[in-house]
Amino acid sequence: MMLILNKMVTRNLLCLSIGLLGCSSLFAANYYRYENDEGRKVMTQTMPPQFVHKGYEILNEKGRVLEVIPRALTQEELNALTQQEKDKLNAQEQAARDKRLLSIFSSPHDAERARDRKLEAIDVYINVTRGNISKLQGDFDEAQARAAERERAGQTVQDFLVEKMDSLRRQMDQARESIVEKEAEKEEIRKEYQVDIDRLKYLVDLRNKAIEQRSKH
């Protein structure tokens, strides 16, 4: 276990965060090699989060291994660690998250733009859905008026008309539920991106302070 932990904490974490911010091009052609659910080695340009706990390798465009990220420790292994070892492990894990974050976004503004694009796409969906509801409501009102007219005339409302109104009502209910779900999704997106934005602001500030410190010497 100590061998695994030692491999995970050998890098200087502060230098890693600062260096990544100053060298975003380093990640332009990175590849990730990991083991999928079938136990096969897979290499892609993005690292699926569901496989991160298994450990993975970071390779350059020539297939050279740049870094090996070990698997996550089991709960039993974590329980056996001292507090100092846990602190080091947490720091290493945070550095890995920072590295992945900086490989996606070069600045907080990049993350904000990505967030806004997702929110705008959802807003388009919501607006289209509201338009569909309006059309469905019009069709329902028309069918309901025809049914009421037959009832006033003492006639039986046809089954197809009743079924049509039921179908339209269900479609409108489903569309409204979909809008509620999308609004909730927007809130989740805002929360998730805010965590990344705040972290990027911290890392940018860290880099700027380091640059300022170096310029004084």
C-alpha positions as CSV (number, residue, x, y, z in Angstrom):
1,M,0.0,0.0,0.0
2,M,2.8,2.4,0.8
3,L,4.3,1.8,-2.6
4,I,1.0,2.8,-4.2
5,L,0.8,5.9,-2.0
6,N,4.4,6.9,-2.6
7,K,3.9,6.8,-6.3
8,M,0.8,9.1,-5.9
9,V,2.6,11.8,-3.9
10,T,6.0,12.1,-5.5
11,R,5.1,15.1,-7.6
12,N,5.3,18.6,-6.3
13,L,1.6,19.6,-6.2
14,L,2.0,23.3,-6.2
15,C,4.3,23.3,-9.1
16,L,2.0,21.0,-10.9
17,S,-1.0,23.4,-10.6
18,I,1.1,26.4,-11.7
19,G,2.8,24.6,-14.5
20,L,-0.5,23.3,-15.9
21,L,-1.9,26.8,-16.1
22,G,1.1,28.0,-18.0
23,C,1.3,25.1,-20.4
24,S,-2.2,24.3,-21.6
25,S,-0.8,23.2,-24.9
26,L,0.7,20.1,-23.1
27,F,-2.8,18.5,-23.1
28,A,-3.6,19.2,-26.8
29,A,-2.7,15.8,-28.0
30,N,-3.0,13.7,-24.8
31,Y,-4.6,10.3,-24.8
32,Y,-5.9,8.2,-21.9
33,R,-5.5,4.4,-21.6
34,Y,-7.8,2.6,-19.2
35,E,-9.6,-0.6,-18.6
36,N,-13.3,-0.7,-19.6
37,D,-16.1,-2.8,-18.0
38,E,-15.1,-5.8,-20.1
39,G,-11.5,-5.7,-18.8
40,R,-10.1,-4.5,-22.2
41,K,-7.6,-1.7,-22.5
42,V,-9.1,1.3,-24.3
43,M,-7.3,4.5,-25.5
44,T,-9.3,7.7,-26.0
45,Q,-8.8,11.4,-26.0
46,T,-11.2,11.9,-23.1
47,M,-11.2,10.1,-19.8
48,P,-14.7,8.8,-18.9
49,P,-15.2,9.6,-15.2
50,Q,-16.8,6.2,-14.4
51,F,-13.4,4.5,-15.0
52,V,-11.1,7.0,-13.2
53,H,-11.2,4.9,-9.9
54,K,-9.6,2.0,-11.8
55,G,-6.5,4.0,-12.6
56,Y,-5.3,5.0,-16.0
57,E,-2.3,6.1,-18.1
58,I,-1.8,9.5,-19.9
59,L,0.0,9.2,-23.2
60,N,1.2,11.6,-25.8
61,E,0.3,11.4,-29.5
62,K,3.3,9.1,-30.1
63,G,2.0,6.6,-27.5
64,R,4.6,7.4,-24.9
65,V,3.4,7.2,-21.4
66,L,3.6,10.6,-19.7
67,E,2.0,9.7,-16.4
68,V,0.4,6.7,-14.6
69,I,-2.5,7.5,-12.4
70,P,-2.9,4.6,-9.9
71,R,-6.3,3.1,-9.0
72,A,-8.3,4.5,-6.1
73,L,-7.6,2.8,-2.8
74,T,-10.3,0.5,-1.3
75,Q,-12.2,1.5,1.8
76,E,-10.1,-1.0,3.8
77,E,-6.9,0.5,2.5
78,L,-8.1,4.0,3.2
79,N,-9.0,3.0,6.8
80,A,-5.4,1.8,7.3
81,L,-3.9,5.1,6.3
82,T,-2.6,7.6,8.9
83,Q,-4.0,11.1,8.8
84,Q,-0.8,12.4,7.2
85,E,-1.1,9.8,4.5
86,K,-4.7,10.7,3.9
87,D,-3.9,14.4,3.6
88,K,-1.2,13.5,1.0
89,L,-3.6,11.3,-0.8
90,N,-6.3,14.0,-0.8
91,A,-3.8,16.5,-2.1
92,Q,-2.8,14.2,-4.9
93,E,-6.4,13.5,-5.9
94,Q,-7.1,17.2,-5.9
95,A,-4.1,17.8,-8.2
96,A,-5.4,15.1,-10.5
97,R,-8.8,16.8,-10.6
98,D,-7.1,20.2,-11.3
99,K,-5.1,18.6,-14.1
100,R,-8.2,17.2,-15.8
101,L,-10.0,20.5,-15.2
102,L,-7.2,22.5,-16.8
103,S,-7.1,20.1,-19.8
104,I,-10.7,21.1,-20.5
105,F,-10.7,24.8,-19.6
106,S,-7.8,27.3,-19.8
107,S,-9.6,29.9,-17.7
108,P,-12.7,30.6,-15.7
109,H,-14.2,32.4,-18.7
110,D,-13.9,29.2,-20.8
111,A,-15.9,27.3,-18.2
112,E,-18.5,30.1,-18.0
113,R,-18.9,30.0,-21.8
114,A,-19.3,26.3,-21.8
115,R,-21.9,26.6,-19.0
116,D,-23.8,29.3,-20.9
117,R,-23.9,27.2,-24.1
118,K,-25.4,24.3,-22.2
119,L,-28.0,26.6,-20.6
120,E,-28.9,28.2,-23.9
121,A,-29.4,24.7,-25.5
122,I,-31.8,23.8,-22.7
123,D,-33.6,27.1,-23.0
124,V,-34.1,26.4,-26.8
125,Y,-35.6,23.0,-25.9
126,I,-37.9,24.6,-23.2
127,N,-39.1,27.2,-25.7
128,V,-39.9,24.6,-28.3
129,T,-41.7,22.5,-25.8
130,R,-43.8,25.4,-24.7
131,G,-44.7,26.1,-28.3
132,N,-45.8,22.5,-28.6
133,I,-47.9,22.7,-25.5
134,S,-49.6,25.8,-26.9
135,K,-50.4,23.9,-30.1
136,L,-51.6,20.9,-28.1
137,Q,-53.8,23.1,-26.0
138,G,-55.3,24.6,-29.1
139,D,-56.1,21.2,-30.4
140,F,-57.5,20.1,-27.1
141,D,-59.8,23.2,-26.8
142,E,-61.1,22.5,-30.3
143,A,-61.9,18.9,-29.5
144,Q,-63.4,19.9,-26.2
145,A,-65.6,22.5,-28.0
146,R,-66.8,19.8,-30.4
147,A,-67.6,17.4,-27.6
148,A,-69.5,20.1,-25.7
149,E,-71.5,21.0,-28.9
150,R,-72.6,17.4,-29.2
151,E,-73.6,17.2,-25.6
152,R,-75.7,20.3,-25.9
153,A,-77.4,18.7,-28.9
154,G,-78.2,15.7,-26.9
155,Q,-75.8,13.5,-28.9
156,T,-73.2,11.0,-27.6
157,V,-69.6,12.2,-27.8
158,Q,-67.7,9.8,-30.1
159,D,-65.1,7.5,-28.6
160,F,-62.4,8.8,-31.0
161,L,-63.0,12.4,-29.7
162,V,-62.8,11.3,-26.1
163,E,-59.6,9.3,-26.8
164,K,-58.2,12.3,-28.7
165,M,-58.7,14.6,-25.7
166,D,-57.2,12.1,-23.3
167,S,-54.1,11.8,-25.6
168,L,-53.7,15.5,-25.9
169,R,-54.0,15.9,-22.1
170,R,-51.3,13.3,-21.6
171,Q,-49.0,14.9,-24.1
172,M,-49.4,18.3,-22.4
173,D,-48.7,16.8,-19.0
174,Q,-45.6,15.0,-20.2
175,A,-44.4,18.2,-21.9
176,R,-44.9,20.2,-18.7
177,E,-43.1,17.5,-16.7
178,S,-40.2,17.7,-19.2
179,I,-39.9,21.4,-18.7
180,V,-39.8,21.0,-14.9
181,E,-37.0,18.4,-15.4
182,K,-35.1,20.7,-17.7
183,E,-35.3,23.6,-15.3
184,A,-33.9,21.4,-12.5
185,E,-31.2,20.3,-14.9
186,K,-30.3,23.9,-15.5
187,E,-29.8,24.4,-11.7
188,E,-27.6,21.3,-11.5
189,I,-25.5,22.6,-14.4
190,R,-25.1,26.0,-12.7
191,K,-24.0,24.3,-9.4
192,E,-21.6,21.9,-11.1
193,Y,-20.0,24.6,-13.2
194,Q,-19.7,27.0,-10.3
195,V,-17.5,24.5,-8.5
196,D,-15.2,24.4,-11.6
197,I,-15.3,28.1,-12.1
198,D,-14.3,28.8,-8.5
199,R,-11.5,26.3,-8.6
200,L,-10.2,27.8,-11.9
201,K,-10.2,31.3,-10.3
202,Y,-8.2,29.9,-7.4
203,L,-5.6,28.3,-9.8
204,V,-5.3,31.4,-11.9
205,D,-4.8,33.5,-8.8
206,L,-2.2,31.0,-7.7
207,R,-0.4,31.2,-11.0
208,N,-0.4,35.0,-11.0
209,K,1.0,35.2,-7.5
210,A,3.8,32.8,-8.5
211,I,4.6,34.9,-11.6
212,E,4.6,38.0,-9.5
213,Q,6.9,36.3,-6.9
214,R,9.3,35.2,-9.6
215,S,9.5,38.7,-11.1
216,K,10.7,40.1,-7.8
217,H,13.8,37.9,-7.9
